[in-house]
Amino acid sequence: MLFRIYESKQGMKIHKLGPIVFFSSNVNQDIFIDLLHMKFDSFLEALTADGYTNLVFQQDNACPHNAKRTMEFIQQLAKKYRLTIMDWPPNSPDLSPIENLWAIFKHEPRQ
């Protein structure tokens, strides 16, 4: 899993790459919420401490991502850090900038 934050400041687009997390098993909503709590929350805290504002949160519609408890947790983060949560149309993985990276990983030989 990869966290990346985009922000617009005075007409300039800024992006920050957050923690990259690898999983050895399937991710369910409990694992995803724990991940958000342990990694994403601290990432957002660091960004806001550095003065970043107008942050936008984007994710796909995978079941663990849009489960009710997950969305409640994300809403809490949005309120705490003043995040905008991007609406994500179903069946549109081509809109995600990370899809190109996953395609590269898929075709790279495993080590």
DRENDRENDREN-237777 format. One line per field, with one value per residue (C-alpha): residue number from 1; x, y, z. Coordinates in steps of 0.2 Angstrom, whole numbers, plus 5000, padded with zeros to 4 digits. Each point is the difference from the previous one (the first is absolute). Example, Ala and Ser with C-alpha at 12.3 -4.5 7.8 and 13.67 -1.06 7.14 Angstrom:
<rs>
num <- 1 2 .
x <- 5062 5006 .
y <- 4978 5017 .
z <- 5039 4997 .
</rs>
This chain:
<rs>
num <- 1 2 3 4 5 6 7 8 9 10 11 12 13 14 15 16 17 18 19 20 21 22 23 24 25 26 27 28 29 30 31 32 33 34 35 36 37 38 39 40 41 42 43 44 45 46 47 48 49 50 51 52 53 54 55 56 57 58 59 60 61 62 63 64 65 66 67 68 69 70 71 72 73 74 75 76 77 78 79 80 81 82 83 84 85 86 87 88 89 90 91 92 93 94 95 96 97 98 99 100 101 102 103 104 105 106 107 108 109 110 111 .
x <- 5000 5006 4995 5002 4993 4997 4998 4998 5009 4999 4996 5014 4997 5010 5001 5007 5004 4995 5004 4999 4993 5002 4988 5002 4982 4983 4994 4984 4992 5008 5017 4997 4993 5016 5011 4991 5002 5018 5007 4988 4995 5019 5003 4986 5006 5017 4993 4989 5014 5010 4987 4991 4982 4986 5005 4989 4998 4997 4998 4992 4983 5008 4989 5012 5001 4982 4994 4988 5013 5014 4990 4996 5018 5005 4987 5008 5017 4992 4992 5017 5011 4987 5002 4989 4995 4999 4985 5005 4990 4998 5010 5012 5017 5008 4997 5012 5018 5006 4994 5015 5012 4990 5001 5019 5001 4989 5012 5016 5009 4997 5016 .
y <- 5000 5017 5017 5015 5018 5013 5018 5016 5015 5017 4992 4987 4981 4992 4982 4990 4982 4992 4983 4984 4985 4982 4987 4981 4996 5007 5016 5001 5016 4996 4999 5016 5010 4995 5005 5017 5002 4995 5007 5013 5009 5004 5004 5013 5007 5003 5008 5012 5004 5005 5012 4990 5003 4997 4981 4988 4982 4988 4981 4987 4991 4984 4992 5004 5018 5004 4989 5009 5000 5005 5015 5005 5000 5010 5012 5003 5002 5012 5011 4999 5005 5010 4987 5001 4982 4998 4991 4985 4993 4981 4990 5014 4994 5009 5016 4995 5006 4985 4988 5003 4995 4984 4995 5002 4990 4986 4998 5001 4984 4995 4999 .
z <- 5000 4996 5007 4990 5004 4987 5005 4990 5007 4991 4984 5001 5002 5014 5003 5015 5000 5016 5007 4989 5009 4993 5005 5000 5002 4994 5008 5008 5008 5017 4993 4989 5015 5010 4986 4998 5019 5001 4984 4992 5015 5005 4982 5000 5017 4993 4984 5010 5012 4985 4995 4986 4998 4987 5000 4989 5004 4986 5000 4989 5004 5007 5013 5015 4994 4999 5015 5012 5014 4989 4993 5018 5004 4984 5005 5017 4991 4988 5014 5010 4986 4989 4986 4985 4995 4982 4993 4990 4985 5000 4987 4996 5005 4985 5009 5014 4997 5010 4987 4989 5015 5003 4982 5001 5016 4992 4985 5010 5005 5018 5010 .
</rs>
